[in-house]
Amino acid sequence: MAAMKPRTGDGPMEVTKEGRSLILRVPIDGGGRLVLELNAEEAGNLKDCLLGVTDSVAS
């Protein structure tokens, strides 16, 4: 029987720049992380969407 190993890759939400891309890592329930590769335009669109949602929640 194999030993249970802790999941790797868990951690805080983070964004790193790799070449021309932005790599977004988001922790998910149950362990692991969702990893997205975005260009600058896509990151700007995501920012606008998130600001729109968070502005309406804060009001």
WORA-V66450 format. One record per pair of residues at least 4 apart in sequence whose ideal C-beta (glycine too) atoms are under 8 Angstrom apart, sorted by sequence separation. I is the first residue (numbers start at 1). GAP is how many residues later the second one is. D is the distance in Angstrom with one decimal. If there is no record, write none. Layout:
I|GAP|D, I|GAP|D
This chain:
17|4|7.4, 18|4|7.8, 28|4|5.8, 38|4|4.1, 39|4|7.1, 40|4|6.4, 41|4|6.5, 42|4|6.4, 43|4|6.4, 44|4|6.5, 45|4|6.5, 46|4|6.2, 47|4|6.2, 48|4|6.3, 49|4|6.5, 50|4|6.0, 51|4|5.9, 52|4|6.7, 53|4|6.4, 54|4|6.2, 55|4|6.7, 17|5|5.8, 18|5|5.4, 27|5|7.7, 28|5|6.4, 38|5|4.6, 16|6|7.4, 17|6|7.7, 27|6|5.3, 28|6|5.4, 15|7|5.6, 16|7|5.0, 26|7|6.1, 15|8|6.8, 25|8|4.8, 26|8|4.6, 38|8|6.8, 15|9|5.1, 16|9|7.9, 25|9|7.3, 26|9|7.9, 14|10|7.7, 15|10|7.6, 25|10|5.3, 26|10|7.6, 13|11|7.7, 14|11|5.2, 24|11|7.2, 13|12|6.8, 23|12|6.6, 24|12|4.5, 13|13|5.3, 23|13|7.4, 24|13|7.9, 11|14|7.5, 13|14|6.4, 23|14|5.7, 24|14|6.2, 12|15|7.0, 22|15|7.4, 23|15|7.9, 9|16|8.0, 11|16|6.6, 21|16|4.9, 22|16|4.8, 10|17|6.0, 21|17|6.7, 22|17|7.3, 21|18|6.3, 22|18|7.2, 20|19|6.7, 24|19|7.9, 20|20|8.0, 10|21|5.8, 22|21|5.2, 10|22|6.9, 11|22|7.1, 9|23|5.8, 10|23|6.8, 7|24|4.2, 9|24|5.2, 7|25|6.2
